[in-house]
Amino acid sequence: MSKTAMIRVRTEPELKQEVEKIFKDLGITASEAINIFYKQVQLQKGIPFSINIPNETTLKTFKKTDAGEEIIKCKDAADMFRKLGI
C-alpha cells in the first residue's frame, strides 16, 4: 500500500530539533518514527505507553520543586541513599 496520507502537526521548534536529532542518531526519519508510532497504536489498540494523571501528592511536589522549595541536593547516589536513610 502506498503512503500518500498527510499528517500536519504543530510543535515547539526546540522540541522538534531535539527529537529529530535523536531520530537521526537512531537512523530513522521523522516520518518513519511517526509510522512506527501509528503501527504500535494499531497493534495495541491504544497509546503504546502509559499516560497517567498525576495524583494530588505528585502535583504538590511538582509545584514545590518548580518554586525551588524542599529540594534536597546530593553529591552522588550514595549521598542520596544516606539522606533517604536507605
C-alpha positions, -999 to +999 in steps of 0.1 A: +000+000+000+014+034-009+019+060+017+000+091+005-019+104+035-005+136+050-003+145+087+003+181+098+011+189+133+024+219+152+051+216+179+077+236+197+107+243+175+132+233+202+113+200+208+113+192+171+150+199+167+160+178+197+137+149+187+148+149+151+185+147+163+175+116+183+158+101+152+190+109+131+211+091+158+187+062+155+189+062+117+153+069+111+133+099+097+105+117+115+081+101+090+094+066+099+091+074+136+055+085+132+047+054+111+062+033+139+041+051+165+009+047+144+016+010+138+021+004+176-012+022+183-029+000+157-014-032+172-020-023+208-054-007+202-043+024+222-013+046+231+017+023+233+029+037+266+012+046+298-002+081+303-012+090+338-028+119+355-006+128+385-022+123+419-025+151+444+008+143+462+027+144+429+010+177+418+020+193+452+056+180+447+058+194+412+045+228+424+071+229+453+100+219+431+090+243+404+091+270+430+125+258+442+111+246+476+120+215+496+148+204+472+175+183+487+207+182+467+230+152+468+266+148+458+260+113+443+238+082+447+255+072+479+248+106+494+212+104+483+207+069+498+223+082+531+199+112+532+170+089+525+181+065+552+184+036+528 
